Amino acid sequence: MQDRLLEFYRAPRSAAVYNLGGSRANSVSILEAIARLQDLTGMTLSAEYVETSRLGDHITYISDLRRLWADYPPWEITRSLDDIFRELTDR
């Protein structure tokens, strides 16, 4: 990520705002994340599912990276969700 920030620093775009995230290809729900972490750790995580959404919550959020890619074509996602989950669990 640091080299990507350096790229922005070297060639900033005036008043540009970017969404950073995994985009659709690298997204996961909270329930999917819990299941993956349980698989990696062999532990059962304590979680409770509530049908009612919290006021103001997004039903789904996926970062749209098109503007970032248009301004900085070399930028790419370098870590998968599994990479991140393994880092979190040291596995």
PyMOL Python script that loads the backbone (N, CA, C, O; Angstrom):
from pymol import cmd

cmd.read_pdbstr("""\
ATOM      1  N   MET A   1       0.822  -1.199   0.000  1.00  0.00           N
ATOM      2  CA  MET A   1       0.000   0.000   0.000  1.00  0.00           C
ATOM      3  C   MET A   1       0.863   1.259   0.000  1.00  0.00           C
ATOM      4  O   MET A   1       0.487   2.264  -0.603  1.00  0.00           O
ATOM      5  N   GLN A   2       2.009   1.216   0.665  1.00  0.00           N
ATOM      6  CA  GLN A   2       2.837   2.411   0.754  1.00  0.00           C
ATOM      7  C   GLN A   2       3.261   2.913  -0.615  1.00  0.00           C
ATOM      8  O   GLN A   2       3.261   4.120  -0.854  1.00  0.00           O
ATOM      9  N   ASP A   3       3.623   2.004  -1.526  1.00  0.00           N
ATOM     10  CA  ASP A   3       4.040   2.437  -2.855  1.00  0.00           C
ATOM     11  C   ASP A   3       2.871   3.070  -3.606  1.00  0.00           C
ATOM     12  O   ASP A   3       3.079   3.959  -4.432  1.00  0.00           O
ATOM     13  N   ARG A   4       1.647   2.624  -3.329  1.00  0.00           N
ATOM     14  CA  ARG A   4       0.470   3.223  -3.973  1.00  0.00           C
ATOM     15  C   ARG A   4       0.239   4.639  -3.440  1.00  0.00           C
ATOM     16  O   ARG A   4      -0.120   5.539  -4.199  1.00  0.00           O
ATOM     17  N   LEU A   5       0.440   4.831  -2.158  1.00  0.00           N
ATOM     18  CA  LEU A   5       0.312   6.171  -1.596  1.00  0.00           C
ATOM     19  C   LEU A   5       1.403   7.087  -2.128  1.00  0.00           C
ATOM     20  O   LEU A   5       1.165   8.273  -2.360  1.00  0.00           O
ATOM     21  N   LEU A   6       2.587   6.546  -2.320  1.00  0.00           N
ATOM     22  CA  LEU A   6       3.685   7.319  -2.890  1.00  0.00           C
ATOM     23  C   LEU A   6       3.362   7.732  -4.320  1.00  0.00           C
ATOM     24  O   LEU A   6       3.687   8.843  -4.738  1.00  0.00           O
ATOM     25  N   GLU A   7       2.730   6.850  -5.061  1.00  0.00           N
ATOM     26  CA  GLU A   7       2.302   7.173  -6.428  1.00  0.00           C
ATOM     27  C   GLU A   7       1.334   8.363  -6.416  1.00  0.00           C
ATOM     28  O   GLU A   7       1.444   9.270  -7.241  1.00  0.00           O
ATOM     29  N   PHE A   8       0.399   8.348  -5.485  1.00  0.00           N
ATOM     30  CA  PHE A   8      -0.534   9.468  -5.346  1.00  0.00           C
ATOM     31  C   PHE A   8       0.214  10.743  -4.944  1.00  0.00           C
ATOM     32  O   PHE A   8      -0.069  11.820  -5.471  1.00  0.00           O
ATOM     33  N   TYR A   9       1.152  10.626  -4.026  1.00  0.00           N
ATOM     34  CA  TYR A   9       1.929  11.769  -3.561  1.00  0.00           C
ATOM     35  C   TYR A   9       2.704  12.410  -4.713  1.00  0.00           C
ATOM     36  O   TYR A   9       2.788  13.635  -4.810  1.00  0.00           O
ATOM     37  N   ARG A  10       3.262  11.581  -5.574  1.00  0.00           N
ATOM     38  CA  ARG A  10       4.070  12.078  -6.701  1.00  0.00           C
ATOM     39  C   ARG A  10       3.226  12.722  -7.791  1.00  0.00           C
ATOM     40  O   ARG A  10       3.704  13.613  -8.493  1.00  0.00           O
ATOM     41  N   ALA A  11       1.983  12.289  -7.944  1.00  0.00           N
ATOM     42  CA  ALA A  11       1.126  12.817  -9.007  1.00  0.00           C
ATOM     43  C   ALA A  11      -0.297  13.029  -8.477  1.00  0.00           C
ATOM     44  O   ALA A  11      -1.229  12.347  -8.905  1.00  0.00           O
ATOM     45  N   PRO A  12      -0.462  13.982  -7.539  1.00  0.00           N
ATOM     46  CA  PRO A  12      -1.796  14.178  -6.963  1.00  0.00           C
ATOM     47  C   PRO A  12      -2.775  14.755  -7.983  1.00  0.00           C
ATOM     48  O   PRO A  12      -2.377  15.451  -8.917  1.00  0.00           O
ATOM     49  N   ARG A  13      -4.032  14.464  -7.796  1.00  0.00           N
ATOM     50  CA  ARG A  13      -5.110  15.027  -8.617  1.00  0.00           C
ATOM     51  C   ARG A  13      -5.864  16.023  -7.738  1.00  0.00           C
ATOM     52  O   ARG A  13      -6.331  15.668  -6.656  1.00  0.00           O
ATOM     53  N   SER A  14      -5.981  17.242  -8.192  1.00  0.00           N
ATOM     54  CA  SER A  14      -6.634  18.291  -7.412  1.00  0.00           C
ATOM     55  C   SER A  14      -8.073  17.909  -7.079  1.00  0.00           C
ATOM     56  O   SER A  14      -8.856  17.574  -7.968  1.00  0.00           O
ATOM     57  N   ALA A  15      -8.408  17.961  -5.818  1.00  0.00           N
ATOM     58  CA  ALA A  15      -9.765  17.720  -5.295  1.00  0.00           C
ATOM     59  C   ALA A  15     -10.309  16.329  -5.596  1.00  0.00           C
ATOM     60  O   ALA A  15     -11.518  16.115  -5.515  1.00  0.00           O
ATOM     61  N   ALA A  16      -9.458  15.395  -5.935  1.00  0.00           N
ATOM     62  CA  ALA A  16      -9.913  14.029  -6.225  1.00  0.00           C
ATOM     63  C   ALA A  16     -10.178  13.282  -4.926  1.00  0.00           C
ATOM     64  O   ALA A  16      -9.446  13.418  -3.946  1.00  0.00           O
ATOM     65  N   VAL A  17     -11.226  12.504  -4.946  1.00  0.00           N
ATOM     66  CA  VAL A  17     -11.584  11.669  -3.805  1.00  0.00           C
ATOM     67  C   VAL A  17     -11.725  10.240  -4.325  1.00  0.00           C
ATOM     68  O   VAL A  17     -12.350  10.011  -5.360  1.00  0.00           O
ATOM     69  N   TYR A  18     -11.148   9.288  -3.611  1.00  0.00           N
ATOM     70  CA  TYR A  18     -11.171   7.899  -4.055  1.00  0.00           C
ATOM     71  C   TYR A  18     -11.730   6.995  -2.963  1.00  0.00           C
ATOM     72  O   TYR A  18     -11.502   7.213  -1.773  1.00  0.00           O
ATOM     73  N   ASN A  19     -12.461   5.985  -3.392  1.00  0.00           N
ATOM     74  CA  ASN A  19     -12.861   4.911  -2.499  1.00  0.00           C
ATOM     75  C   ASN A  19     -11.770   3.855  -2.562  1.00  0.00           C
ATOM     76  O   ASN A  19     -11.359   3.444  -3.647  1.00  0.00           O
ATOM     77  N   LEU A  20     -11.305   3.419  -1.410  1.00  0.00           N
ATOM     78  CA  LEU A  20     -10.336   2.333  -1.368  1.00  0.00           C
ATOM     79  C   LEU A  20     -11.002   1.139  -0.707  1.00  0.00           C
ATOM     80  O   LEU A  20     -11.678   1.280   0.312  1.00  0.00           O
ATOM     81  N   GLY A  21     -10.815   0.009  -1.269  1.00  0.00           N
ATOM     82  CA  GLY A  21     -11.405  -1.204  -0.729  1.00  0.00           C
ATOM     83  C   GLY A  21     -11.131  -2.337  -1.684  1.00  0.00           C
ATOM     84  O   GLY A  21     -10.309  -2.224  -2.593  1.00  0.00           O
ATOM     85  N   GLY A  22     -11.826  -3.421  -1.466  1.00  0.00           N
ATOM     86  CA  GLY A  22     -11.538  -4.623  -2.217  1.00  0.00           C
ATOM     87  C   GLY A  22     -12.245  -4.755  -3.538  1.00  0.00           C
ATOM     88  O   GLY A  22     -11.924  -5.665  -4.302  1.00  0.00           O
ATOM     89  N   SER A  23     -13.185  -3.899  -3.848  1.00  0.00           N
ATOM     90  CA  SER A  23     -14.043  -3.991  -5.018  1.00  0.00           C
ATOM     91  C   SER A  23     -14.863  -5.278  -4.947  1.00  0.00           C
ATOM     92  O   SER A  23     -14.752  -6.026  -3.976  1.00  0.00           O
ATOM     93  N   ARG A  24     -15.665  -5.537  -5.939  1.00  0.00           N
ATOM     94  CA  ARG A  24     -16.540  -6.718  -5.901  1.00  0.00           C
ATOM     95  C   ARG A  24     -15.741  -8.020  -5.835  1.00  0.00           C
ATOM     96  O   ARG A  24     -16.149  -8.964  -5.159  1.00  0.00           O
ATOM     97  N   ALA A  25     -14.626  -8.073  -6.520  1.00  0.00           N
ATOM     98  CA  ALA A  25     -13.846  -9.313  -6.589  1.00  0.00           C
ATOM     99  C   ALA A  25     -13.221  -9.690  -5.244  1.00  0.00           C
ATOM    100  O   ALA A  25     -12.855 -10.848  -5.042  1.00  0.00           O
ATOM    101  N   ASN A  26     -13.096  -8.757  -4.350  1.00  0.00           N
ATOM    102  CA  ASN A  26     -12.409  -9.008  -3.082  1.00  0.00           C
ATOM    103  C   ASN A  26     -13.261  -8.514  -1.913  1.00  0.00           C
ATOM    104  O   ASN A  26     -12.764  -7.840  -1.011  1.00  0.00           O
ATOM    105  N   SER A  27     -14.551  -8.857  -1.941  1.00  0.00           N
ATOM    106  CA  SER A  27     -15.452  -8.430  -0.876  1.00  0.00           C
ATOM    107  C   SER A  27     -16.007  -9.647  -0.145  1.00  0.00           C
ATOM    108  O   SER A  27     -15.994 -10.761  -0.670  1.00  0.00           O
ATOM    109  N   VAL A  28     -16.486  -9.425   1.056  1.00  0.00           N
ATOM    110  CA  VAL A  28     -16.995 -10.512   1.888  1.00  0.00           C
ATOM    111  C   VAL A  28     -17.997  -9.928   2.880  1.00  0.00           C
ATOM    112  O   VAL A  28     -17.837  -8.798   3.341  1.00  0.00           O
ATOM    113  N   SER A  29     -19.015 -10.692   3.199  1.00  0.00           N
ATOM    114  CA  SER A  29     -19.962 -10.258   4.226  1.00  0.00           C
ATOM    115  C   SER A  29     -19.383 -10.568   5.609  1.00  0.00           C
ATOM    116  O   SER A  29     -18.422 -11.328   5.729  1.00  0.00           O
ATOM    117  N   ILE A  30     -19.959  -9.989   6.625  1.00  0.00           N
ATOM    118  CA  ILE A  30     -19.516 -10.268   7.993  1.00  0.00           C
ATOM    119  C   ILE A  30     -19.688 -11.754   8.306  1.00  0.00           C
ATOM    120  O   ILE A  30     -18.810 -12.366   8.914  1.00  0.00           O
ATOM    121  N   LEU A  31     -20.816 -12.333   7.893  1.00  0.00           N
ATOM    122  CA  LEU A  31     -21.048 -13.753   8.155  1.00  0.00           C
ATOM    123  C   LEU A  31     -20.022 -14.628   7.440  1.00  0.00           C
ATOM    124  O   LEU A  31     -19.562 -15.624   7.999  1.00  0.00           O
ATOM    125  N   GLU A  32     -19.659 -14.264   6.203  1.00  0.00           N
ATOM    126  CA  GLU A  32     -18.630 -15.007   5.471  1.00  0.00           C
ATOM    127  C   GLU A  32     -17.264 -14.847   6.147  1.00  0.00           C
ATOM    128  O   GLU A  32     -16.485 -15.798   6.214  1.00  0.00           O
ATOM    129  N   ALA A  33     -16.980 -13.647   6.643  1.00  0.00           N
ATOM    130  CA  ALA A  33     -15.711 -13.401   7.330  1.00  0.00           C
ATOM    131  C   ALA A  33     -15.625 -14.238   8.608  1.00  0.00           C
ATOM    132  O   ALA A  33     -14.583 -14.824   8.898  1.00  0.00           O
ATOM    133  N   ILE A  34     -16.709 -14.292   9.364  1.00  0.00           N
ATOM    134  CA  ILE A  34     -16.726 -15.103  10.586  1.00  0.00           C
ATOM    135  C   ILE A  34     -16.476 -16.572  10.245  1.00  0.00           C
ATOM    136  O   ILE A  34     -15.674 -17.235  10.903  1.00  0.00           O
ATOM    137  N   ALA A  35     -17.157 -17.078   9.225  1.00  0.00           N
ATOM    138  CA  ALA A  35     -16.984 -18.482   8.821  1.00  0.00           C
ATOM    139  C   ALA A  35     -15.537 -18.756   8.413  1.00  0.00           C
ATOM    140  O   ALA A  35     -14.970 -19.783   8.786  1.00  0.00           O
ATOM    141  N   ARG A  36     -14.941 -17.842   7.651  1.00  0.00           N
ATOM    142  CA  ARG A  36     -13.556 -18.035   7.195  1.00  0.00           C
ATOM    143  C   ARG A  36     -12.588 -18.017   8.374  1.00  0.00           C
ATOM    144  O   ARG A  36     -11.672 -18.837   8.435  1.00  0.00           O
ATOM    145  N   LEU A  37     -12.783 -17.087   9.311  1.00  0.00           N
ATOM    146  CA  LEU A  37     -11.914 -17.018  10.484  1.00  0.00           C
ATOM    147  C   LEU A  37     -12.058 -18.267  11.349  1.00  0.00           C
ATOM    148  O   LEU A  37     -11.074 -18.761  11.900  1.00  0.00           O
ATOM    149  N   GLN A  38     -13.270 -18.771  11.464  1.00  0.00           N
ATOM    150  CA  GLN A  38     -13.492 -20.015  12.220  1.00  0.00           C
ATOM    151  C   GLN A  38     -12.770 -21.171  11.547  1.00  0.00           C
ATOM    152  O   GLN A  38     -12.161 -21.999  12.225  1.00  0.00           O
ATOM    153  N   ASP A  39     -12.831 -21.238  10.206  1.00  0.00           N
ATOM    154  CA  ASP A  39     -12.132 -22.288   9.464  1.00  0.00           C
ATOM    155  C   ASP A  39     -10.624 -22.219   9.704  1.00  0.00           C
ATOM    156  O   ASP A  39      -9.978 -23.245   9.918  1.00  0.00           O
ATOM    157  N   LEU A  40     -10.068 -21.012   9.667  1.00  0.00           N
ATOM    158  CA  LEU A  40      -8.621 -20.851   9.812  1.00  0.00           C
ATOM    159  C   LEU A  40      -8.133 -21.137  11.232  1.00  0.00           C
ATOM    160  O   LEU A  40      -7.046 -21.683  11.421  1.00  0.00           O
ATOM    161  N   THR A  41      -8.935 -20.767  12.223  1.00  0.00           N
ATOM    162  CA  THR A  41      -8.486 -20.891  13.611  1.00  0.00           C
ATOM    163  C   THR A  41      -8.941 -22.182  14.277  1.00  0.00           C
ATOM    164  O   THR A  41      -8.348 -22.612  15.266  1.00  0.00           O
ATOM    165  N   GLY A  42      -9.995 -22.807  13.740  1.00  0.00           N
ATOM    166  CA  GLY A  42     -10.571 -23.965  14.393  1.00  0.00           C
ATOM    167  C   GLY A  42     -11.363 -23.594  15.636  1.00  0.00           C
ATOM    168  O   GLY A  42     -11.771 -24.466  16.401  1.00  0.00           O
ATOM    169  N   MET A  43     -11.577 -22.314  15.834  1.00  0.00           N
ATOM    170  CA  MET A  43     -12.321 -21.828  17.000  1.00  0.00           C
ATOM    171  C   MET A  43     -13.727 -21.424  16.578  1.00  0.00           C
ATOM    172  O   MET A  43     -13.973 -21.122  15.410  1.00  0.00           O
ATOM    173  N   THR A  44     -14.636 -21.422  17.531  1.00  0.00           N
ATOM    174  CA  THR A  44     -15.980 -20.923  17.282  1.00  0.00           C
ATOM    175  C   THR A  44     -16.049 -19.491  17.794  1.00  0.00           C
ATOM    176  O   THR A  44     -15.793 -19.230  18.970  1.00  0.00           O
ATOM    177  N   LEU A  45     -16.391 -18.577  16.915  1.00  0.00           N
ATOM    178  CA  LEU A  45     -16.507 -17.173  17.308  1.00  0.00           C
ATOM    179  C   LEU A  45     -17.918 -16.906  17.823  1.00  0.00           C
ATOM    180  O   LEU A  45     -18.892 -17.452  17.304  1.00  0.00           O
ATOM    181  N   SER A  46     -18.015 -16.086  18.820  1.00  0.00           N
ATOM    182  CA  SER A  46     -19.311 -15.731  19.383  1.00  0.00           C
ATOM    183  C   SER A  46     -19.921 -14.615  18.543  1.00  0.00           C
ATOM    184  O   SER A  46     -19.367 -13.519  18.451  1.00  0.00           O
ATOM    185  N   ALA A  47     -21.061 -14.903  17.937  1.00  0.00           N
ATOM    186  CA  ALA A  47     -21.737 -13.910  17.106  1.00  0.00           C
ATOM    187  C   ALA A  47     -23.239 -14.124  17.198  1.00  0.00           C
ATOM    188  O   ALA A  47     -23.714 -15.240  17.410  1.00  0.00           O
ATOM    189  N   GLU A  48     -23.962 -13.051  17.037  1.00  0.00           N
ATOM    190  CA  GLU A  48     -25.420 -13.125  17.052  1.00  0.00           C
ATOM    191  C   GLU A  48     -25.952 -12.403  15.830  1.00  0.00           C
ATOM    192  O   GLU A  48     -25.590 -11.253  15.582  1.00  0.00           O
ATOM    193  N   TYR A  49     -26.800 -13.059  15.070  1.00  0.00           N
ATOM    194  CA  TYR A  49     -27.390 -12.462  13.878  1.00  0.00           C
ATOM    195  C   TYR A  49     -28.740 -11.856  14.261  1.00  0.00           C
ATOM    196  O   TYR A  49     -29.572 -12.517  14.881  1.00  0.00           O
ATOM    197  N   VAL A  50     -28.945 -10.604  13.888  1.00  0.00           N
ATOM    198  CA  VAL A  50     -30.197  -9.902  14.157  1.00  0.00           C
ATOM    199  C   VAL A  50     -30.792  -9.500  12.819  1.00  0.00           C
ATOM    200  O   VAL A  50     -30.119  -8.852  12.018  1.00  0.00           O
ATOM    201  N   GLU A  51     -32.032  -9.867  12.562  1.00  0.00           N
ATOM    202  CA  GLU A  51     -32.692  -9.589  11.274  1.00  0.00           C
ATOM    203  C   GLU A  51     -32.829  -8.089  10.984  1.00  0.00           C
ATOM    204  O   GLU A  51     -32.701  -7.666   9.835  1.00  0.00           O
ATOM    205  N   THR A  52     -33.083  -7.299  12.005  1.00  0.00           N
ATOM    206  CA  THR A  52     -33.338  -5.874  11.823  1.00  0.00           C
ATOM    207  C   THR A  52     -32.039  -5.121  11.568  1.00  0.00           C
ATOM    208  O   THR A  52     -31.096  -5.207  12.355  1.00  0.00           O
ATOM    209  N   SER A  53     -31.995  -4.383  10.465  1.00  0.00           N
ATOM    210  CA  SER A  53     -30.819  -3.569  10.156  1.00  0.00           C
ATOM    211  C   SER A  53     -30.722  -2.401  11.117  1.00  0.00           C
ATOM    212  O   SER A  53     -31.732  -1.892  11.603  1.00  0.00           O
ATOM    213  N   ARG A  54     -29.494  -1.983  11.386  1.00  0.00           N
ATOM    214  CA  ARG A  54     -29.310  -0.788  12.210  1.00  0.00           C
ATOM    215  C   ARG A  54     -29.579   0.443  11.351  1.00  0.00           C
ATOM    216  O   ARG A  54     -29.245   0.461  10.167  1.00  0.00           O
ATOM    217  N   LEU A  55     -30.171   1.455  11.936  1.00  0.00           N
ATOM    218  CA  LEU A  55     -30.476   2.689  11.237  1.00  0.00           C
ATOM    219  C   LEU A  55     -29.185   3.276  10.653  1.00  0.00           C
ATOM    220  O   LEU A  55     -28.206   3.471  11.373  1.00  0.00           O
ATOM    221  N   GLY A  56     -29.193   3.553   9.357  1.00  0.00           N
ATOM    222  CA  GLY A  56     -28.043   4.167   8.702  1.00  0.00           C
ATOM    223  C   GLY A  56     -27.048   3.184   8.108  1.00  0.00           C
ATOM    224  O   GLY A  56     -26.146   3.597   7.379  1.00  0.00           O
ATOM    225  N   ASP A  57     -27.185   1.895   8.397  1.00  0.00           N
ATOM    226  CA  ASP A  57     -26.260   0.904   7.838  1.00  0.00           C
ATOM    227  C   ASP A  57     -26.537   0.667   6.358  1.00  0.00           C
ATOM    228  O   ASP A  57     -27.685   0.708   5.916  1.00  0.00           O
ATOM    229  N   HIS A  58     -25.485   0.422   5.609  1.00  0.00           N
ATOM    230  CA  HIS A  58     -25.618  -0.005   4.219  1.00  0.00           C
ATOM    231  C   HIS A  58     -26.050  -1.467   4.217  1.00  0.00           C
ATOM    232  O   HIS A  58     -25.588  -2.253   5.044  1.00  0.00           O
ATOM    233  N   ILE A  59     -26.918  -1.829   3.310  1.00  0.00           N
ATOM    234  CA  ILE A  59     -27.252  -3.240   3.150  1.00  0.00           C
ATOM    235  C   ILE A  59     -26.033  -3.946   2.568  1.00  0.00           C
ATOM    236  O   ILE A  59     -25.651  -5.026   3.019  1.00  0.00           O
ATOM    237  N   THR A  60     -25.440  -3.333   1.577  1.00  0.00           N
ATOM    238  CA  THR A  60     -24.226  -3.846   0.957  1.00  0.00           C
ATOM    239  C   THR A  60     -23.362  -2.655   0.567  1.00  0.00           C
ATOM    240  O   THR A  60     -23.874  -1.638   0.097  1.00  0.00           O
ATOM    241  N   TYR A  61     -22.057  -2.780   0.761  1.00  0.00           N
ATOM    242  CA  TYR A  61     -21.145  -1.740   0.292  1.00  0.00           C
ATOM    243  C   TYR A  61     -19.983  -2.420  -0.408  1.00  0.00           C
ATOM    244  O   TYR A  61     -19.311  -3.278   0.164  1.00  0.00           O
ATOM    245  N   ILE A  62     -19.758  -2.034  -1.627  1.00  0.00           N
ATOM    246  CA  ILE A  62     -18.610  -2.517  -2.392  1.00  0.00           C
ATOM    247  C   ILE A  62     -17.934  -1.291  -2.994  1.00  0.00           C
ATOM    248  O   ILE A  62     -18.569  -0.501  -3.693  1.00  0.00           O
ATOM    249  N   SER A  63     -16.650  -1.139  -2.720  1.00  0.00           N
ATOM    250  CA  SER A  63     -15.911   0.016  -3.217  1.00  0.00           C
ATOM    251  C   SER A  63     -15.854   0.021  -4.734  1.00  0.00           C
ATOM    252  O   SER A  63     -15.571  -1.002  -5.358  1.00  0.00           O
ATOM    253  N   ASP A  64     -16.120   1.167  -5.317  1.00  0.00           N
ATOM    254  CA  ASP A  64     -16.006   1.360  -6.764  1.00  0.00           C
ATOM    255  C   ASP A  64     -14.640   1.991  -7.030  1.00  0.00           C
ATOM    256  O   ASP A  64     -14.417   3.158  -6.705  1.00  0.00           O
ATOM    257  N   LEU A  65     -13.749   1.234  -7.609  1.00  0.00           N
ATOM    258  CA  LEU A  65     -12.370   1.677  -7.811  1.00  0.00           C
ATOM    259  C   LEU A  65     -12.115   2.268  -9.190  1.00  0.00           C
ATOM    260  O   LEU A  65     -10.967   2.551  -9.534  1.00  0.00           O
ATOM    261  N   ARG A  66     -13.171   2.462  -9.988  1.00  0.00           N
ATOM    262  CA  ARG A  66     -12.961   2.918 -11.370  1.00  0.00           C
ATOM    263  C   ARG A  66     -12.243   4.256 -11.461  1.00  0.00           C
ATOM    264  O   ARG A  66     -11.387   4.425 -12.329  1.00  0.00           O
ATOM    265  N   ARG A  67     -12.559   5.199 -10.606  1.00  0.00           N
ATOM    266  CA  ARG A  67     -11.894   6.510 -10.687  1.00  0.00           C
ATOM    267  C   ARG A  67     -10.415   6.386 -10.312  1.00  0.00           C
ATOM    268  O   ARG A  67      -9.550   6.982 -10.954  1.00  0.00           O
ATOM    269  N   LEU A  68     -10.141   5.616  -9.282  1.00  0.00           N
ATOM    270  CA  LEU A  68      -8.746   5.399  -8.890  1.00  0.00           C
ATOM    271  C   LEU A  68      -7.971   4.743 -10.021  1.00  0.00           C
ATOM    272  O   LEU A  68      -6.860   5.168 -10.338  1.00  0.00           O
ATOM    273  N   TRP A  69      -8.546   3.705 -10.635  1.00  0.00           N
ATOM    274  CA  TRP A  69      -7.881   3.017 -11.744  1.00  0.00           C
ATOM    275  C   TRP A  69      -7.713   3.931 -12.957  1.00  0.00           C
ATOM    276  O   TRP A  69      -6.721   3.826 -13.679  1.00  0.00           O
ATOM    277  N   ALA A  70      -8.676   4.827 -13.186  1.00  0.00           N
ATOM    278  CA  ALA A  70      -8.569   5.760 -14.315  1.00  0.00           C
ATOM    279  C   ALA A  70      -7.416   6.740 -14.096  1.00  0.00           C
ATOM    280  O   ALA A  70      -6.676   7.046 -15.030  1.00  0.00           O
ATOM    281  N   ASP A  71      -7.264   7.229 -12.874  1.00  0.00           N
ATOM    282  CA  ASP A  71      -6.210   8.204 -12.577  1.00  0.00           C
ATOM    283  C   ASP A  71      -4.850   7.550 -12.352  1.00  0.00           C
ATOM    284  O   ASP A  71      -3.813   8.159 -12.616  1.00  0.00           O
ATOM    285  N   TYR A  72      -4.855   6.316 -11.865  1.00  0.00           N
ATOM    286  CA  TYR A  72      -3.613   5.605 -11.553  1.00  0.00           C
ATOM    287  C   TYR A  72      -3.694   4.180 -12.102  1.00  0.00           C
ATOM    288  O   TYR A  72      -3.865   3.232 -11.335  1.00  0.00           O
ATOM    289  N   PRO A  73      -3.572   4.022 -13.425  1.00  0.00           N
ATOM    290  CA  PRO A  73      -3.732   2.706 -14.051  1.00  0.00           C
ATOM    291  C   PRO A  73      -2.852   1.593 -13.474  1.00  0.00           C
ATOM    292  O   PRO A  73      -3.284   0.441 -13.465  1.00  0.00           O
ATOM    293  N   PRO A  74      -1.651   1.879 -12.997  1.00  0.00           N
ATOM    294  CA  PRO A  74      -0.842   0.777 -12.479  1.00  0.00           C
ATOM    295  C   PRO A  74      -1.342   0.228 -11.138  1.00  0.00           C
ATOM    296  O   PRO A  74      -0.931  -0.854 -10.719  1.00  0.00           O
ATOM    297  N   TRP A  75      -2.227   0.972 -10.468  1.00  0.00           N
ATOM    298  CA  TRP A  75      -2.677   0.537  -9.145  1.00  0.00           C
ATOM    299  C   TRP A  75      -3.446  -0.768  -9.252  1.00  0.00           C
ATOM    300  O   TRP A  75      -4.283  -0.939 -10.139  1.00  0.00           O
ATOM    301  N   GLU A  76      -3.158  -1.678  -8.349  1.00  0.00           N
ATOM    302  CA  GLU A  76      -3.869  -2.956  -8.340  1.00  0.00           C
ATOM    303  C   GLU A  76      -3.984  -3.465  -6.904  1.00  0.00           C
ATOM    304  O   GLU A  76      -3.227  -3.053  -6.026  1.00  0.00           O
ATOM    305  N   ILE A  77      -4.921  -4.349  -6.683  1.00  0.00           N
ATOM    306  CA  ILE A  77      -5.077  -4.994  -5.381  1.00  0.00           C
ATOM    307  C   ILE A  77      -3.973  -6.029  -5.259  1.00  0.00           C
ATOM    308  O   ILE A  77      -3.799  -6.865  -6.146  1.00  0.00           O
ATOM    309  N   THR A  78      -3.228  -5.975  -4.166  1.00  0.00           N
ATOM    310  CA  THR A  78      -2.070  -6.857  -4.025  1.00  0.00           C
ATOM    311  C   THR A  78      -2.252  -7.932  -2.966  1.00  0.00           C
ATOM    312  O   THR A  78      -1.443  -8.855  -2.880  1.00  0.00           O
ATOM    313  N   ARG A  79      -3.297  -7.828  -2.162  1.00  0.00           N
ATOM    314  CA  ARG A  79      -3.526  -8.819  -1.105  1.00  0.00           C
ATOM    315  C   ARG A  79      -4.953  -9.324  -1.187  1.00  0.00           C
ATOM    316  O   ARG A  79      -5.897  -8.538  -1.260  1.00  0.00           O
ATOM    317  N   SER A  80      -5.104 -10.627  -1.175  1.00  0.00           N
ATOM    318  CA  SER A  80      -6.436 -11.235  -1.219  1.00  0.00           C
ATOM    319  C   SER A  80      -7.043 -11.266   0.179  1.00  0.00           C
ATOM    320  O   SER A  80      -6.358 -11.035   1.176  1.00  0.00           O
ATOM    321  N   LEU A  81      -8.337 -11.554   0.232  1.00  0.00           N
ATOM    322  CA  LEU A  81      -8.984 -11.692   1.531  1.00  0.00           C
ATOM    323  C   LEU A  81      -8.335 -12.811   2.337  1.00  0.00           C
ATOM    324  O   LEU A  81      -8.128 -12.666   3.541  1.00  0.00           O
ATOM    325  N   ASP A  82      -8.013 -13.920   1.685  1.00  0.00           N
ATOM    326  CA  ASP A  82      -7.361 -15.005   2.409  1.00  0.00           C
ATOM    327  C   ASP A  82      -6.009 -14.574   2.977  1.00  0.00           C
ATOM    328  O   ASP A  82      -5.650 -14.972   4.085  1.00  0.00           O
ATOM    329  N   ASP A  83      -5.253 -13.760   2.227  1.00  0.00           N
ATOM    330  CA  ASP A  83      -3.991 -13.220   2.755  1.00  0.00           C
ATOM    331  C   ASP A  83      -4.245 -12.428   4.033  1.00  0.00           C
ATOM    332  O   ASP A  83      -3.530 -12.581   5.023  1.00  0.00           O
ATOM    333  N   ILE A  84      -5.261 -11.591   3.999  1.00  0.00           N
ATOM    334  CA  ILE A  84      -5.578 -10.742   5.151  1.00  0.00           C
ATOM    335  C   ILE A  84      -6.059 -11.583   6.327  1.00  0.00           C
ATOM    336  O   ILE A  84      -5.644 -11.351   7.463  1.00  0.00           O
ATOM    337  N   PHE A  85      -6.931 -12.561   6.069  1.00  0.00           N
ATOM    338  CA  PHE A  85      -7.405 -13.431   7.139  1.00  0.00           C
ATOM    339  C   PHE A  85      -6.244 -14.217   7.765  1.00  0.00           C
ATOM    340  O   PHE A  85      -6.190 -14.385   8.983  1.00  0.00           O
ATOM    341  N   ARG A  86      -5.323 -14.694   6.928  1.00  0.00           N
ATOM    342  CA  ARG A  86      -4.167 -15.414   7.470  1.00  0.00           C
ATOM    343  C   ARG A  86      -3.305 -14.499   8.323  1.00  0.00           C
ATOM    344  O   ARG A  86      -2.791 -14.926   9.357  1.00  0.00           O
ATOM    345  N   GLU A  87      -3.138 -13.242   7.908  1.00  0.00           N
ATOM    346  CA  GLU A  87      -2.393 -12.280   8.728  1.00  0.00           C
ATOM    347  C   GLU A  87      -3.069 -12.075  10.079  1.00  0.00           C
ATOM    348  O   GLU A  87      -2.405 -12.022  11.114  1.00  0.00           O
ATOM    349  N   LEU A  88      -4.382 -11.962  10.061  1.00  0.00           N
ATOM    350  CA  LEU A  88      -5.123 -11.752  11.316  1.00  0.00           C
ATOM    351  C   LEU A  88      -4.984 -12.925  12.265  1.00  0.00           C
ATOM    352  O   LEU A  88      -4.973 -12.761  13.485  1.00  0.00           O
ATOM    353  N   THR A  89      -4.879 -14.104  11.692  1.00  0.00           N
ATOM    354  CA  THR A  89      -4.824 -15.302  12.531  1.00  0.00           C
ATOM    355  C   THR A  89      -3.419 -15.877  12.671  1.00  0.00           C
ATOM    356  O   THR A  89      -3.212 -16.864  13.377  1.00  0.00           O
ATOM    357  N   ASP A  90      -2.447 -15.250  11.989  1.00  0.00           N
ATOM    358  CA  ASP A  90      -1.059 -15.745  11.994  1.00  0.00           C
ATOM    359  C   ASP A  90      -0.985 -17.187  11.511  1.00  0.00           C
ATOM    360  O   ASP A  90      -0.224 -17.982  12.064  1.00  0.00           O
ATOM    361  N   ARG A  91      -1.772 -17.544  10.477  1.00  0.00           N
ATOM    362  CA  ARG A  91      -1.769 -18.902   9.952  1.00  0.00           C
ATOM    363  C   ARG A  91      -1.510 -18.878   8.470  1.00  0.00           C
ATOM    364  O   ARG A  91      -1.468 -19.931   7.834  1.00  0.00           O
TER     365      ARG A  91
END
""", "prot")
cmd.dss("prot")
cmd.show_as("cartoon", "prot")
cmd.util.cbc("prot")
cmd.orient("prot")
